[in-house]
Amino acid sequence: MRATEAARPARFDRAQQSRRAMLAKVHIAKKELRLDEDDYRQILADETGKTSAGDCSVGELDAVLGRFRARGWKAATQRRSTGHAMHPMAKKARALWISLCQLGEVRNPSEKALEAFAKRQLGCERLVWAKQSHSGRLIEALKAMAERGGWAQTSPDGRNLTVIELKCGLCEAILAKLIACGEVPADWTIDVAAWRLCGIDTAATEHGYTADNYGDLAEALGRKLREADPATVRTA
């Protein structure tokens, strides 16, 4: 090899880099929107005529991302630009707030509604400015709302529950409300409700149900609760 060839800088395929970045965004958006496999494949088919993002061109991936953005998804860089608090307290509060919406204990799952609630609890204008030492007050207020809604935050002996136990308990609490409003029979289990109401087969996972699986189920059951009896949804 000649010296001039050896010194030649490596070439980068910018088009391929762009495509890989967009493909990664598609998979991130799918997870963050909590799309089940059927919904995801349908969106791909609607926008591109294909069922695998890996087969899509840059233009087709852009169309799929446009569809996700229409559903409210924002890339991480866009979320950071909004000024939303991203410290541990805020992330935990946000996760609880969304779960409480699924449970029907709050009506509005938006960041603005969470900010308003946090302001009442902490006396701080913005959650991003809140002192971490005050986090317990906000989290405990959210947990108290969960308990009032029938979603236990600790075990009967006072033990802290694992994430999967909390997510499973959330599904059970939503099911209890569906039973209470007469939407489903009193003898339905989580597995029966998942399949008959949401078309989710809880036995289909290879290694058992995970916390993420229960999170997806809670979202699906929460939609059914709001559709069945909007009056059960509180206005926090």
Secondary structure by P-SEA (a helix, b strand, c coil): ccccccccccccaaaaaaaaaaaaaaaaaaaaacccaaaaaaaaaacccccccccccaaaaaaaaaaaaaaccccaaaaaaacccccaaaaaaaaaaaaaaaacccccccaaaaaaaaaaaccccccccccccaaaaaaaaaaaaaaaacccccccccccccaaaaaaaaaaaaaaaaaaaccccccccaaaaaacccccccccccccccaaaaaaaaaaaaaaaaaacccccccc
